[in-house]
Amino acid sequence: MVDDLRLAASKMTGAERRSFQAEMCLKYCGGSARQTEIVFGWGRKNVQLGLHEKRTGIVCLGLQSVNSGCKKW
């Protein structure tokens, strides 16, 4: 089961992946990002960010998506 969840997360990107990881964290690890890191091997900071996004409803954008297509000064 753990391998299937890892595979599913590897097929997603960005906010979708963080949301999925946060859901699995809440469901299987009691909301502990550290435990999720141990069980699933996902980055703790990504899981924490996903939990914060879920709590606040605000989705964080990475620098790549903000600057893509924009010319630098």
C-alpha positions as CSV (number, residue, x, y, z in Angstrom):
1,M,0.0,0.0,0.0
2,V,2.8,2.4,0.8
3,D,4.4,1.8,-2.6
4,D,1.1,2.6,-4.3
5,L,0.8,5.9,-2.4
6,R,4.4,6.8,-3.3
7,L,3.7,6.1,-7.0
8,A,0.5,8.1,-7.0
9,A,2.4,11.1,-5.4
10,S,5.2,10.8,-7.9
11,K,2.7,11.3,-10.8
12,M,1.5,14.6,-9.4
13,T,3.2,18.0,-9.3
14,G,3.1,21.2,-7.2
15,A,0.0,22.0,-5.1
16,E,-1.8,18.9,-6.2
17,R,1.0,16.7,-4.8
18,R,1.2,18.7,-1.6
19,S,-2.5,18.4,-1.1
20,F,-2.4,14.7,-1.6
21,Q,0.5,14.3,0.8
22,A,-1.3,16.4,3.4
23,E,-4.4,14.2,3.1
24,M,-2.3,11.0,3.6
25,C,-0.5,12.7,6.5
26,L,-3.8,13.4,8.2
27,K,-5.3,10.0,7.4
28,Y,-2.4,7.7,8.2
29,C,0.0,9.6,10.4
30,G,-2.2,11.7,12.7
31,G,-1.1,15.0,11.1
32,S,2.6,14.5,11.9
33,A,4.8,15.6,9.0
34,R,7.8,13.9,10.7
35,Q,6.0,10.6,10.8
36,T,4.9,11.0,7.2
37,E,8.5,11.5,6.3
38,I,9.5,8.3,8.0
39,V,6.6,6.2,6.6
40,F,6.3,7.4,3.1
41,G,9.7,9.0,2.5
42,W,8.3,12.3,1.4
43,G,10.0,15.6,2.3
44,R,8.8,16.9,5.6
45,K,8.8,20.5,4.4
46,N,6.6,19.7,1.5
47,V,4.1,17.9,3.8
48,Q,4.1,20.8,6.2
49,L,3.5,23.3,3.4
50,G,0.6,21.1,2.2
51,L,-0.9,21.0,5.7
52,H,-0.6,24.8,6.0
53,E,-2.2,25.2,2.6
54,K,-5.0,22.9,3.6
55,R,-5.5,24.8,6.9
56,T,-5.5,28.3,5.4
57,G,-7.0,27.6,2.0
58,I,-4.2,29.7,0.4
59,V,-2.1,27.8,-2.3
60,C,1.6,28.8,-2.4
61,L,3.2,29.4,-5.8
62,G,6.8,28.4,-6.5
63,L,9.2,30.9,-7.9
64,Q,9.3,28.9,-11.2
65,S,5.6,29.3,-11.8
66,V,5.7,33.0,-10.9
67,N,8.6,33.8,-13.3
68,S,7.9,31.5,-16.2
69,G,7.7,33.4,-19.4
70,C,8.6,36.7,-17.9
71,K,11.7,38.5,-19.0
72,K,14.2,39.6,-16.4
73,W,14.9,43.3,-16.1
